Amino acid sequence: MNRLSTTGFRGLLLFGLISGGIACFAADLESALAKMDQAAANFRTAQANFTWTTYNAVINDFDDKQTGTIYFRRSGSEIKMAADITTPTPKQVLFAGGKIQMYQPKLETLDVYNAGTHREEFETFLVLGFGSSGEDMQKSFEVKYGGDEKIDGVDTARLDLTPKADNIKLHFPQIILWIDLQKGVSIQQKLVETNGDYRLAKYSDIRLGQKIPDKVFNLKTSGKTTVTNH
C-alpha cells in the first residue's frame, strides 16, 4: 500500500512538473506573439544588413553565401521588399505589386516572376518576421515555442513553425524564427527543406520606422537589359 502510494505521488508530481512546463511554454509563446503583434501594429519600414547562407546536406557544409542590405515598406495593405545583394555577385531583388524581379547588372538580365494566385504565399515568406503579426502568422503556420536563446548577444524567442498549406510544407516542412524580444522582429530565420538542406538568414543593424527613399524600390536597369518573364 505504501509502495502504491509512493508511486502515485511520484506520478502526480511528474504530471505536475510537465503540466507546469507546458503552461510556462504557452505563456512564453503568447508573450512572443504579442510582441510581434505590437511591432506589426506600428510597422511602417525596416532596413537591415543581412547574410544569407545555404547549407548542402550532401557535402555537409555551406555552399553559398550572400550579403547585402534589405528594405521593407508597408503602405496600407501593400508590402514592398527590396534586397541589394553586394557579394559575391551584385544583384537586386524587388517584390512589389505581386511581382518578384531579380536584376543582375553584370549579366544585364532581368527575370520577372508573377506571383499571381500565390501572392499571399510569397508575401508570407518575404516578410516573415518583418511586419507580420503573431496573429497572422498563426493563420499560415502551426507555431510552437522553442525556448529563449541569445543570438549574437540579443535575447530572442525561438519559434518553430510548420506550414499549414501542403504546397509550402512540400518544400519547407520546418521553419524556425528567432524573434528579438525588444523589437518584435526576426533577427534569424532557418528554412529547412525536405532533403535536409536549409537556408539560414541573419539580420543585423535593424532600423525600424526610418524613411526609405523611393529609389530603393526602383530597379536601375540599363538599355541593354534582357527581360525574361516567367
C-alpha positions in Angstrom: 0.0 0.0 0.0 2.9 2.4 0.9 4.6 1.4 -2.4 1.5 2.2 -4.4 1.0 5.5 -2.5 4.6 6.5 -3.2 4.3 5.6 -6.9 1.1 7.5 -7.2 2.7 10.5 -5.5 5.6 10.4 -7.9 3.3 10.2 -10.8 1.3 13.2 -9.7 4.5 15.1 -9.1 5.8 14.3 -12.6 2.4 15.2 -14.1 2.5 18.5 -12.2 6.0 19.3 -13.4 5.1 18.5 -17.0 1.9 20.5 -16.8 3.7 23.4 -15.3 6.3 23.3 -18.1 3.6 23.3 -20.8 1.8 26.2 -19.1 5.0 28.2 -18.9 5.8 27.5 -22.6 2.3 28.6 -23.6 2.8 31.8 -21.6 6.1 32.4 -23.3 4.7 31.8 -26.8 1.8 34.2 -26.1 4.3 36.8 -24.9 6.4 36.4 -28.1 3.4 36.6 -30.4 2.0 39.6 -28.5 5.4 41.3 -29.0 5.1 40.6 -32.8 1.5 41.9 -32.8 2.7 45.2 -31.1 5.6 45.6 -33.6 3.3 44.8 -36.6 0.7 47.4 -35.5 3.4 50.2 -35.6 5.3 48.8 -38.6 6.0 51.1 -41.5 9.6 50.5 -42.6 12.6 48.3 -41.8 16.1 48.3 -43.0 18.8 45.7 -42.1 22.1 44.2 -43.2 21.8 40.5 -44.0 23.8 37.4 -44.5 22.0 34.5 -46.4 23.7 31.2 -46.4 22.7 27.8 -47.9 23.6 24.5 -46.2 24.1 21.5 -48.5 23.3 18.2 -46.7 25.2 16.2 -49.3 28.6 17.8 -48.7 27.7 18.6 -45.1 28.8 22.2 -45.5 27.6 25.7 -46.6 27.9 26.1 -50.4 26.5 29.6 -50.9 26.7 32.9 -49.0 25.3 36.3 -50.0 25.4 39.6 -48.1 23.8 42.9 -48.5 21.0 45.2 -47.3 17.3 44.5 -47.2 14.4 47.0 -47.1 10.7 46.7 -46.2 8.0 49.3 -46.5 4.3 48.9 -45.8 1.7 51.4 -47.2 -1.8 50.3 -46.2 -2.1 46.6 -47.1 0.7 46.7 -49.6 4.2 45.5 -48.7 7.3 46.1 -50.7 10.6 44.4 -50.2 13.9 45.2 -51.8 17.2 43.4 -51.4 20.5 44.9 -52.6 22.9 41.9 -52.7 26.6 43.1 -52.8 28.6 39.9 -52.5 29.6 37.6 -54.0 27.8 38.9 -57.2 25.8 42.2 -57.3 22.1 41.6 -57.6 18.9 43.5 -56.9 15.7 41.7 -55.9 12.4 43.6 -55.7 9.0 42.4 -54.6 6.1 44.8 -55.3 2.8 44.7 -56.9 2.6 41.0 -56.9 5.8 40.5 -58.8 9.3 39.4 -57.9 12.1 40.9 -60.1 15.7 39.9 -60.0 18.2 42.1 -61.8 21.8 41.0 -62.4 23.8 44.1 -63.6 26.9 42.2 -64.8 24.8 39.9 -67.0 22.4 42.7 -67.8 19.4 40.3 -67.2 16.1 41.0 -65.5 13.9 38.0 -64.5 10.3 38.8 -63.6 8.1 36.3 -61.7 4.4 37.0 -61.4 3.2 35.7 -58.1 -0.4 35.6 -59.4 -2.7 33.4 -57.2 0.3 32.6 -55.0 0.9 36.2 -54.0 -0.2 35.6 -50.4 2.4 32.7 -50.1 5.2 34.9 -51.5 4.3 37.7 -49.0 4.2 35.2 -46.2 7.8 34.2 -46.8 9.2 37.5 -47.9 8.0 39.4 -44.9 8.2 36.6 -42.4 9.2 38.2 -39.1 9.2 41.7 -40.5 5.9 43.4 -40.1 3.9 40.2 -39.9 1.9 39.9 -36.7 1.7 36.8 -34.5 -2.0 36.5 -35.2 -1.4 36.5 -39.0 1.5 34.0 -38.6 -0.8 31.5 -36.8 -3.2 31.6 -39.8 -0.5 30.1 -42.0 1.6 28.1 -39.6 1.4 25.8 -36.6 3.6 27.7 -34.1 5.4 26.2 -31.1 7.7 27.9 -28.6 11.2 26.5 -28.8 12.7 28.4 -25.8 14.7 31.5 -25.2 18.1 31.9 -26.9 20.8 34.5 -27.2 21.7 35.2 -30.9 24.7 37.5 -31.3 24.1 38.9 -27.8 20.4 39.6 -28.4 17.7 38.0 -26.3 15.3 36.1 -28.6 12.4 33.7 -28.5 12.7 30.7 -30.8 9.5 29.9 -32.7 9.2 26.6 -34.6 6.8 26.9 -37.5 5.1 24.1 -39.5 3.3 25.4 -42.6 -0.4 24.6 -42.8 -0.5 24.7 -46.6 0.6 21.4 -48.2 2.3 23.1 -51.2 4.5 25.1 -48.8 5.1 22.2 -46.5 6.3 20.1 -49.5 9.3 22.5 -49.9 9.8 23.7 -46.4 8.4 21.4 -43.8 10.1 23.3 -40.9 10.8 27.0 -40.4 12.5 28.4 -37.4 12.3 32.1 -36.4 14.3 33.9 -33.7 12.3 36.9 -32.6 14.1 39.9 -31.0 12.2 40.3 -27.7 12.8 44.0 -27.7 11.9 44.9 -31.3 9.4 42.2 -32.0 11.1 41.3 -35.4 13.1 38.3 -36.6 16.9 38.5 -36.4 17.5 35.0 -37.7 15.5 32.6 -39.8 16.1 29.0 -40.8 14.1 27.3 -43.6 14.6 23.6 -43.7 14.0 21.6 -46.9 12.7 18.1 -47.2 16.1 16.8 -48.3 17.9 18.2 -45.3 19.3 21.3 -47.0 18.4 24.6 -45.3 18.7 28.3 -45.8 19.9 30.5 -42.9 19.2 34.2 -42.9 20.8 36.5 -40.3 19.9 40.2 -39.9 21.9 42.9 -38.1 21.8 46.7 -37.6 18.0 46.6 -37.9 16.4 50.0 -38.1 12.7 50.4 -37.8 10.5 53.4 -38.8 13.1 55.3 -40.8 12.3 56.9 -44.1 13.4 54.9 -47.0 13.8 56.7 -50.4 11.5 55.7 -53.2 14.5 54.9 -55.4 15.3 51.9 -53.3 12.2 50.2 -54.7 13.0 51.0 -58.3 15.4 48.8 -60.3 18.1 50.6 -62.2 18.4 48.6 -65.4 20.4 49.5 -68.5 19.1 50.0 -72.0 20.8 46.7 -72.9 19.0 44.7 -70.2 17.3 41.4 -71.4 13.9 40.9 -69.7 12.5 37.4 -69.2 9.0 36.9 -67.9 8.3 33.6 -66.1 
